[in-house]
Amino acid sequence: MDVIPCALTEGEAQMSTYLISTMSIHDPETYRKYTSGTPPTVKRHGGRFLTRGEPVVTLEGEQFTQRMVIMEFPSRKHIE
């Protein structure tokens, strides 16, 4: 993931930042081990999950078949 640094000027409001991850799971057992530690890490950085792998509805184009996770953080600084 590429992150471009962004500094706020004094008095500028912070804006929520959304992290969207898409992935294909090739080894479900290893993936479960990895994801068991994810919630505490996200919470420690002030984030929360908006969705974790719920079905995605494709309205146009090729059907989306990967897993999608969307997280919300208070600001970009929380994920850098």
N, C-alpha and C positions, 0 to 999 in steps of 0.2 A: 504494500500500500504506500503510495506517495502522499506525504503530508507537507504542505507548503506553510511555513511559519506565518503567523498573522498576529500582529500586536495591536492591542486596543489603545486608542488615545484616551487621555484622562476624561472621565465623564461619559465615555461611550458605553452603551449598554451591551452586555454579553448576549449572545444568541445561542440557543440550543444547537448542538451539532449532532448529526445522525451518521452512524457508521453502518453501512450496508455490506454484508458479506454473502457471497454466493459460493457454493462448493459442491463438489461431487464426492460422495462417501464411497471409498473403495475398500475400507477395512472398518466395518462397524464397531468391532470390539475396541480397537485402538481409539476410534473417534469418541466412543462413550467415556473412555478413561480421560481423554482430553477435555471433553465438555463438562465432566463432573467438577473440574476446578475453575471453570469459566465464571459462573455466577458470583463467587466471592471477589474475583478480580475486577469484574465490571462494577460491582457495588463499591469496592474500595476506591474506584476512580469517579464515583458519583453518578454512574450510569445505571440504566435499567433496560431490560429487554422489552421491545415492543412486539416482537414476534420471534419465535424460535422454531422454524421448520414447518409452520402451518402450510397447508396447500396453497399454491399460487395459481390464480386464474389468469390464463393468457387470453386476452381479448383479440389480439391480432398477431400475425406472424407465427413463428415456430413455437410449439408448446414448451414452456419452461419446465425442465425436469430436475434441476439441481435443488439443493437445500438453500433456503434463504434465511438469514438472521438479520434483524434490524434492531439496533441499539440507539438509545438517546442519551446524550451527555449534556451537562449544563453549559459547556462551552468547548471550543476547540482545544483550549489548554488542557482540559481534562483527559484528552486522548493522546496528547503529544508526549 
